[in-house]
């Protein structure tokens, strides 16, 4: 199957940890999105026959099954939770397309949901009865501690090696926030309000003087002595949020009498150096371009989940792109990073931008878009979609 129909998409607003969505579990975030998508597509709940959900911090259980039940979907359908950390939301969509292509399902809900505020406290079980459990923030992402740096330190190392100065990072972050603030009205169509929040909570207009006073959360210099420190504004905040797509087979569209709004055209995943995870976004973007054959200039929307300003700069520099070519409504740096949902949010942003262009211009050409993300442990995922005339 060369194309998978996309019937609808939706996302929650994104809120920093401890904010407006702090009381929500993953299924609380995602269930309203299912209702919105079914209403948009004109489908009943019984049309859905599978759920695939990306989630990174649920610590076991099956958030996808919780979502299926909370959204009043048929109790008899399968529900799979997928964890590839930051890549999970995009990987869930790819997995759903595999189910559709193999004839294992006809209508699937797929995406990601992350309730970081409600993430369980983690502790390592002691080896001996007299020892105390040891708390930890994150699991290992490689079997080799020397090649498993903290994400913040890995980003700093990348910034130092590539000569990405604090000044350039801060300027990138300011622009991302400004674009996100400017796009708030346009984003209203893709966002399902939740707990009184109808827009991404974190983006704000920042002055250069204010940003210059922000402390560095990781400090270091390039080999030629330039300050490549990561300031507070150059790192995406921990966040809560969710995003979903409703996908179907062509035969299901005909049977239910629904018309697709877009088409999934392909996905690719790659692995890379685990100590340089943010650069895997470059690797996967190159692999995606080679596989789909699209030129960057032909894309109506190109979204990179930029967990760090240094990552956005490295991505554009490596691919020869102007900074304005990605994240035209601001990126994850301005929204926040709900880990397992971030890739799905980027894909919803791509689809929403394409739909706005199609509606505004009444274009008679096929629109194309791509979402890219890198993940802990040295992973990358990308998905490309089309909106036919």
C-alpha positions, -999 to 999 in steps of 0.1 A, spaced: 0 0 0 17 32 -12 -6 57 7 -26 55 39 -56 78 42 -55 102 71 -90 111 82 -84 136 110 -59 148 135 -59 168 168 -37 177 197 -39 191 232 -23 224 242 12 218 256 18 229 292 49 228 313 51 202 341 31 213 371 9 236 349 -27 235 337 -25 198 327 -7 185 358 -37 165 371 -41 146 338 -31 110 331 -22 101 295 -57 88 288 -72 120 302 -51 140 277 -59 118 247 -95 108 251 -109 142 241 -88 140 210 -105 108 199 -139 124 203 -128 154 182 -114 133 154 -144 110 152 -167 140 150 -145 156 123 -144 124 103 -181 116 108 -173 82 121 -189 63 151 -167 49 178 -174 14 167 -155 21 134 -122 21 153 -105 -13 155 -71 -6 170 -52 20 191 -14 25 190 0 50 215 35 63 221 44 69 258 78 72 275 72 78 312 42 56 321 65 30 337 47 -1 325 10 -7 322 -7 0 289 -18 36 284 -31 27 250 -57 4 265 -66 30 291 -72 54 263 -93 30 243 -116 24 273 -117 61 284 -126 71 249 -155 46 248 -141 27 219 -151 -9 215 -138 -31 243 -129 -59 219 -102 -39 200 -64 -43 206 -44 -15 221 -6 -13 220 16 11 239 50 18 222 81 33 239 109 45 218 113 76 240 111 109 220 104 90 188 74 71 202 47 94 189 59 91 153 68 54 156 32 48 168 18 63 136 42 41 116 31 10 135 -5 19 129 1 22 91 17 -12 92 -14 -27 108 -35 -11 80 -12 -22 52 -11 -58 65 -49 -60 68 -48 -63 106 -70 -32 110 -92 -9 90 -94 22 112 -67 31 138 -61 58 163 -24 65 167 -1 91 182 14 99 216 4 111 250 27 121 279 16 131 314 51 140 327 35 157 357 20 123 367 51 102 359 57 76 386 87 81 410 114 57 399 136 36 421 162 8 415 154 -23 435 183 -32 458 203 -63 453 205 -70 491 177 -69 516 196 -45 539 202 -20 511 178 9 504 162 14 470 180 40 448 159 67 431 167 77 395 153 101 370 159 82 338 168 47 328 200 39 309 198 43 271 229 22 263 246 -7 281 278 15 283 277 43 309 306 61 291 284 64 260 252 74 278 255 110 287 228 131 302 208 147 274 217 182 285 254 174 285 251 156 252 236 188 237 263 209 252 290 186 237 273 189 203 272 227 206 308 229 216 320 206 188 300 224 162 308 259 175 272 268 181 275 299 204 252 308 232 243 340 213 232 320 182 212 295 204 195 323 223 186 341 191 172 309 177 151 304 208 138 340 208 127 335 172 110 302 180 90 318 208 80 348 186 68 325 158 48 305 182 31 335 197 23 349 162 8 315 152 -15 311 182 -47 320 163 -38 298 134 -32 268 158 -67 270 173 -81 246 147 -57 218 157 -59 222 195 -87 207 216 -89 229 247 -84 210 280 -87 220 317 -94 256 307 -63 258 285 -68 265 248 -33 273 236 3 263 243 11 278 277 49 283 275 56 305 244 62 342 251 78 372 236 114 376 249 137 406 248 174 402 241 182 419 274 161 394 293 175 364 276 211 376 281 204 376 319 191 341 319 214 316 337 233 289 318 221 254 327 252 238 311 284 258 304 313 252 280 334 266 252 343 256 217 379 247 208 385 283 197 372 297 230 336 308 221 309 306 247 287 277 237 268 274 270 231 264 270 209 290 286 175 283 302 157 295 271 177 273 248 163 240 263 127 229 259 109 225 292 94 193 305 58 192 295 24 175 294 5 170 261 -9 146 235 -15 144 198 -34 118 177 -42 109 141 -71 89 127 -60 66 99 -79 41 77 -76 18 47 -91 30 14 -117 2 17 -128 15 51 -132 50 37 -154 36 9 -174 15 34 -180 44 58 -184 70 31 -157 93 43 -131 113 24 -95 114 35 -80 148 44 -44 137 37 -23 107 31 6 91 50 33 85 23 61 70 43 83 68 74 118 59 82 137 52 114 175 52 120 200 46 147 231 67 153 258 75 179 241 72 213 264 99 228 251 124 201 214 118 200 203 152 188 222 147 156 202 117 147 175 141 135 199 151 107 206 114 98 169 105 97 160 136 76 186 127 50 174 91 50 138 103 46 147 127 17 166 99 -1 136 75 3 108 99 -7 128 118 -33 113 152 -23 134 183 -23 133 205 8 120 234 -12 90 214 -22 78 210 14 49 231 25 58 223 61 89 208 77 88 203 115 117 193 137 111 187 173 139 208 186 145 198 222 175 222 222 182 254 202 216 238 194 197 209 177 177 232 155 208 251 145 228 219 138 198 205 117 196 235 95 233 239 91 238 203 81 210 203 56 217 237 41 184 251 52 176 287 63 163 288 99 129 299 87 124 267 67 116 247 98 89 251 126 72 281 110 49 283 140 76 278 165 89 244 176 92 221 206 117 245 220 89 271 225 61 246 233 78 222 256 87 185 254 61 159 263 85 131 254 63 104 239 39 129 223 64 153 208 68 135 174 31 132 170 26 169 179 51 178 152 32 157 126 -1 173 136 16 207 131 26 196 96 -9 185 87 -25 216 102 -2 240 82 -9 221 50 -47 223 56 -45 260 63 -26 266 31 -50 245 11 -80 263 26 -65 298 22 -51 295 -13 -75 269 -27 -44 254 -42 -48 229 -70 -14 212 -63 -4 184 -40 10 197 -7 38 179 10 52 179 45 76 161 69 81 157 106 114 147 121 126 139 157 156 124 175 155 103 206 175 92 235 200 64 229 207 76 194 175 72 175 157 92 147 123 90 132 107 109 103 73 107 86 62 124 53 26 131 43 7 146 13 -25 165 9 -37 160 -27 -54 187 -46 
